[in-house]
Structures are given as structure tokens and as C-alpha cells.
Amino acid sequence: MKRVSYNKKGAWIIGLILLVSCSKANNREMTLIRDCTGTYLRFDGKDYHVCNITRTNGYPDSATVKVSFKMTRDCSETPGAICTMDHENEGWVTITDIK
């Protein structure tokens, strides 16, 4: 019988936890924030910069939306910033579903 080391079991468990926790980050109720630097989704006091802002058309500023998204390293779409003010955020997100 082959024995699995504790390190491999631990890595499996950590991977499973990360997978489950990442899926929970999606399909959340978030607040849509717009300012001169762009469009953001706010959750738990943290803002996430929206890359594909056209998905938010039809939703007013401060609207509560149910949204699924994925984190994105870079945004190839126009972010829509019209000023140089700094807006602290957790990085870029691409919206995959919004209601």
C-alpha cells in the first residue's frame, strides 16, 4: 500500500480551500462606485477597479448589484478615467455576470 506524505495531503487541502474560497468571492452583492478615476465594485470596504465598464451601463452610481467577476492583471479596455486623482483599490476585475 502506497503512503501519501503529510505534505501532499496538506497541499491538497490548501488547494481545495483556495478553490472553494475563490468561488465564494463571485456572485456577491456589491456596490457600484463611479468617480472621475473609473468604475469600481465595493465589497467589505474594499474597491475593485472594473475593466469592462460597459457591463455596468444601466446601473446608477451606488447601486447594489449581484455580480460575478474574475481578477485580472491588466486591463486592455479603456478604464474611463478622466482625472489624475488616486483611488485606492485591490486591482482590476472583469465582470462576467451582473444583475
N, C-alpha and C positions, 0 to 999 in steps of 0.2 A: 504494500500500500504506500502510495506517494504522500509525503507530508508537505503541507504548504507552510512556508515560513510565516512568522507573525508580521514581517514587513510587507509581504504580498497581501496578506489579509487586511492590514491597516491601509495600504494604498487603495485597495478595492473599496473599503468602507468610506474613506475620504472622497474618492471619486464619486461614489453613489450619493453621498451627502451633497457634494457640489452640484451634481446634476439635478437633484431634487430642489435645492435652494435656488438654482438659476431659473428653473421653470416657474417657481413661485414669484419671481420678480416680474414676470409677464402677466398680462391680463389683470392689471391693478387699476384701481381708481386713483387718478392723478389729477392735478390741477394744471391747466394750460396757462402759461405765463408768456406774455409778449411784451417786449420793450424794444428800444432802438438797437439793441445788440443782436436780436433774433428772437426765436421762439423756443420755449423750454417746457418741460414737464416736471412738475414738482411733486415729490413724494417724500414724506418723512423729513421735511426740512432740507432736502437736497434737490438741486435743479439739474436736469439733464438736457443738454442742447440738442434740439431736434434738427436733423439733417434734411429730411424730406418734408419741408414745411407745407407743401401743397396738400398733404394729407390732413392738415389742421384747418383748411379752408372751411368756412361754415360754422366754426366754433368760436364764440367770443372769448376775449381775454377773461381769465379767472373761471372759465367753465370747468366743471368736474367731468372728466371723461374716463371711460373704461378703455384702457389701451394695452396693447401688446407691442413689444419692441425688442430690438437686439442692439447690443452695444456695438459701436463702430469706431474704428481707429481714426479714420479720416473721412471727411465729408467732401464728395466730389460735386454735390449740388450747391447751388448758391444759398448760403445761410441766411441772407436777408438783412445783414447788419447795416445800419445807416449812421452809426456813430462810433466813437472810439472808447466809450465808457466800458469798464470792465464788469462782467457779470460772472461771478464765481460759479463754477459748475463741475459736475462729476465726469464730463466728457460727452462725446457725441452718441446719439441714439438714432436708429432708423425705425420708424413706426411701421409695424406690419399689420396692425388692425386697430381701429379706433371707433368707439361708439359713444 
